[in-house]
Amino acid sequence: MRVLVVEDEPKLAALVARGLAEEGHPTDVATNGDDAVWMARASPYDAIVLDVMLPGQDGFEVCRELRAADVWTPVLFLTARDSVEDRVGGLDVGGDDYLVKPFSFPELLARLRALTRRGPVERPTVLEVGSLRLDPAAHRVWRDDTEIELSAKEFTLLEVFMRQPGTVLTRLELLERGWDMAYETRSNVVDVYVRYLREKIDRPFGCHSLETVRGVGYRLREPSGC
């Protein structure tokens, strides 16, 4: 496999690159985020080892930019930051795995082999349906260039719809995906929140994207009804 190592610590970058080369894997090294982006876009790598703490763009920003540019090479984040929030953040921007420093080289190699067996999988980090855009990691929503403020529950419900555009979702399905088991299936909470969403994502823009399918449930039109 051909690997791009993005690491600003020269000693660590050299150690990883040499270890990969000794295993028969051609390896290039970038020492900052800008170089990493153009190298990953210019060459077909099988995997990217990406440090989070980089000069300029950090690793999360690099990964987000690559995914936005339709570069789906598997990314293994390499970092000393081991909090749950950091791990979740890395995965949400499009990363595939996370290895905390200090690490053993055999584990790094094993994780890279596992990633390359899976191969690149196209997974957009920003959901788009017509003029609606939703960024799960940043927890932001736009209609065209206008950002829309949503509550946490409104955001969750819209994300459910945007992951299955054009599909009719029953009230029970929406309850199961958006609420915990404390809610009874007879509750009208889904109807209430669909109404809230329409007031924010549709009405101000003259759109009709959230459709009621009588006797069944709701559907987000594709395109988004605007």
C-alpha positions as CSV (number, residue, x, y, z in Angstrom):
1,M,0.0,0.0,0.0
2,R,1.1,3.6,-0.7
3,V,0.8,5.7,2.4
4,L,0.9,9.5,3.1
5,V,2.2,10.3,6.6
6,V,1.2,13.8,7.8
7,E,3.3,14.6,10.8
8,D,5.1,17.8,11.9
9,E,7.5,16.1,14.3
10,P,10.5,15.2,12.0
11,K,11.8,12.4,14.2
12,L,8.4,10.6,14.5
13,A,7.6,11.2,10.8
14,A,10.9,9.7,9.8
15,L,10.5,6.7,12.1
16,V,7.0,5.9,10.7
17,A,8.0,6.4,7.1
18,R,11.1,4.2,7.6
19,G,9.1,1.5,9.3
20,L,6.5,1.5,6.5
21,A,9.2,1.5,3.8
22,E,10.9,-1.5,5.5
23,E,7.6,-3.4,5.3
24,G,7.5,-2.7,1.6
25,H,5.0,0.2,1.6
26,P,6.0,3.4,-0.4
27,T,5.6,6.4,1.9
28,D,5.4,10.1,1.4
29,V,5.6,12.6,4.2
30,A,3.9,16.0,4.6
31,T,4.7,18.3,7.5
32,N,1.7,20.6,7.4
33,G,-1.9,20.6,6.5
34,D,-1.7,22.6,3.3
35,D,0.9,20.2,1.8
36,A,-1.2,17.2,3.0
37,V,-4.3,18.5,1.1
38,W,-2.6,19.0,-2.2
39,M,-0.6,15.8,-2.0
40,A,-3.6,13.7,-1.1
41,R,-5.6,15.3,-4.0
42,A,-2.7,14.8,-6.5
43,S,-1.8,11.2,-5.8
44,P,-3.8,8.0,-5.3
45,Y,-2.8,6.9,-1.7
46,D,-4.1,3.8,-0.1
47,A,-4.1,5.3,3.4
48,I,-3.3,8.5,5.2
49,V,-1.8,8.7,8.6
50,L,-2.8,12.1,9.8
51,D,-1.6,13.9,12.9
52,V,-4.2,16.1,14.5
53,M,-1.9,18.9,15.9
54,L,-0.4,20.4,12.8
55,P,0.8,24.0,11.9
56,G,-1.8,25.9,10.0
57,Q,-4.8,23.6,9.3
58,D,-5.1,21.0,12.0
59,G,-5.8,17.3,11.1
60,F,-9.5,17.6,11.5
61,E,-9.6,20.5,9.0
62,V,-7.5,18.6,6.6
63,C,-9.8,15.6,6.7
64,R,-12.9,17.7,6.3
65,E,-11.4,19.5,3.3
66,L,-10.4,16.2,1.6
67,R,-13.8,14.7,2.1
68,A,-15.4,17.9,0.7
69,A,-13.1,17.5,-2.3
70,D,-14.3,13.8,-2.8
71,V,-11.0,12.3,-1.6
72,W,-12.1,9.2,0.3
73,T,-8.7,7.6,1.1
74,P,-9.0,6.0,4.5
75,V,-7.6,8.3,7.2
76,L,-6.0,7.1,10.5
77,F,-5.7,10.0,13.0
78,L,-2.5,9.9,15.0
79,T,-2.5,12.1,18.1
80,A,-1.7,12.6,21.7
81,R,-5.2,13.9,22.3
82,D,-7.2,10.9,23.7
83,S,-10.4,12.4,25.0
84,V,-13.7,11.0,23.9
85,E,-14.6,14.4,22.4
86,D,-11.5,14.3,20.2
87,R,-12.1,10.7,19.0
88,V,-15.7,11.5,18.2
89,G,-14.7,14.7,16.4
90,G,-12.2,12.9,14.3
91,L,-14.7,10.3,13.2
92,D,-17.4,12.8,12.5
93,V,-15.2,14.9,10.1
94,G,-14.6,11.7,8.0
95,G,-11.8,9.9,9.7
96,D,-11.8,6.1,9.8
97,D,-9.7,5.2,12.8
98,Y,-7.8,6.8,15.7
99,L,-4.5,5.8,17.3
100,V,-3.2,7.6,20.4
101,K,0.4,8.5,21.0
102,P,2.6,6.8,22.2
103,F,1.8,3.8,20.0
104,S,3.4,0.6,18.9
105,F,4.4,0.4,15.2
106,P,2.9,-3.2,14.8
107,E,-0.5,-1.8,15.9
108,L,-0.2,1.1,13.5
109,L,0.6,-1.3,10.7
110,A,-2.2,-3.6,11.6
111,R,-4.7,-0.8,11.7
112,L,-3.5,0.4,8.3
113,R,-3.9,-3.1,6.8
114,A,-7.5,-3.2,8.2
115,L,-8.3,0.1,6.7
116,T,-7.0,-0.7,3.3
117,R,-8.8,-4.0,3.2
118,R,-12.0,-2.0,3.5
119,G,-10.9,0.4,0.9
120,P,-12.2,3.9,0.4
121,V,-15.9,4.3,1.1
122,E,-17.8,7.4,0.0
123,R,-19.3,8.9,3.1
124,P,-20.2,12.6,2.8
125,T,-19.6,14.4,6.0
126,V,-22.2,17.1,5.0
127,L,-25.6,15.9,4.0
128,E,-27.3,17.6,1.1
129,V,-30.8,17.4,-0.2
130,G,-31.7,20.0,-2.7
131,S,-30.8,23.4,-1.2
132,L,-30.7,22.0,2.4
133,R,-27.3,21.2,3.9
134,L,-26.7,19.6,7.3
135,D,-23.3,19.2,9.0
136,P,-23.6,16.5,11.7
137,A,-20.1,17.2,13.2
138,A,-20.6,21.0,13.4
139,H,-24.3,20.7,14.2
140,R,-25.2,23.3,11.6
141,V,-27.9,23.6,9.0
142,W,-28.3,25.8,5.9
143,R,-30.9,26.5,3.2
144,D,-28.7,27.8,0.4
145,D,-26.4,30.2,2.1
146,T,-28.7,31.0,5.0
147,E,-27.9,29.3,8.3
148,I,-30.9,28.0,10.2
149,E,-30.9,27.7,14.0
150,L,-32.5,24.4,15.2
151,S,-32.9,22.9,18.7
152,A,-31.1,19.7,19.4
153,K,-34.3,17.6,18.8
154,E,-35.2,19.5,15.6
155,F,-31.6,18.9,14.4
156,T,-31.9,15.1,15.2
157,L,-35.2,14.8,13.4
158,L,-34.0,16.6,10.3
159,E,-30.8,14.5,10.2
160,V,-33.1,11.4,10.2
161,F,-35.0,12.7,7.2
162,M,-31.9,13.8,5.3
163,R,-30.3,10.4,5.6
164,Q,-33.3,8.9,3.9
165,P,-34.5,11.5,1.4
166,G,-37.6,10.5,-0.6
167,T,-38.4,7.7,1.9
168,V,-41.7,7.7,3.8
169,L,-40.9,7.4,7.5
170,T,-43.7,6.4,9.9
171,R,-44.3,8.2,13.2
172,L,-43.1,5.1,15.0
173,E,-39.8,5.0,13.0
174,L,-39.2,8.6,13.8
175,L,-40.0,8.1,17.5
176,E,-37.5,5.2,17.6
177,R,-34.7,7.2,16.0
178,G,-35.3,10.6,17.6
179,W,-36.6,9.8,21.1
180,D,-35.9,7.4,23.9
181,M,-38.3,4.7,25.1
182,A,-40.0,6.9,27.6
183,Y,-42.3,8.3,24.9
184,E,-45.4,6.4,24.1
185,T,-46.2,5.6,20.5
186,R,-49.5,7.4,20.8
187,S,-47.7,10.7,21.6
188,N,-48.1,13.4,19.0
189,V,-44.5,14.7,19.6
190,V,-43.5,13.8,16.1
191,D,-46.2,15.9,14.5
192,V,-45.3,18.8,16.8
193,Y,-41.6,18.7,15.8
194,V,-42.4,18.3,12.1
195,R,-44.4,21.5,12.5
196,Y,-41.5,23.2,14.2
197,L,-39.2,22.1,11.4
198,R,-41.5,23.4,8.7
199,E,-41.6,26.8,10.4
200,K,-37.8,27.0,10.2
201,I,-36.6,25.1,7.1
202,D,-39.6,25.6,4.7
203,R,-41.9,28.5,5.5
204,P,-39.4,31.4,5.5
205,F,-38.0,30.2,2.2
206,G,-41.3,29.5,0.4
207,C,-40.4,25.8,0.3
208,H,-42.5,22.6,0.8
209,S,-39.9,19.9,1.5
210,L,-41.5,18.0,4.4
211,E,-44.5,16.2,3.1
212,T,-47.3,14.5,5.0
213,V,-48.2,11.1,3.6
214,R,-51.7,10.6,5.0
215,G,-52.2,7.5,7.1
216,V,-48.4,6.7,7.0
217,G,-46.1,9.4,8.1
218,Y,-43.7,12.0,6.6
219,R,-41.2,12.3,3.8
220,L,-38.5,14.7,2.9
221,R,-38.9,15.4,-0.8
222,E,-36.0,14.9,-3.1
223,P,-35.2,17.4,-4.5
224,S,-36.1,19.3,-1.4
225,G,-39.3,21.0,-2.6
226,C,-37.9,24.4,-3.0
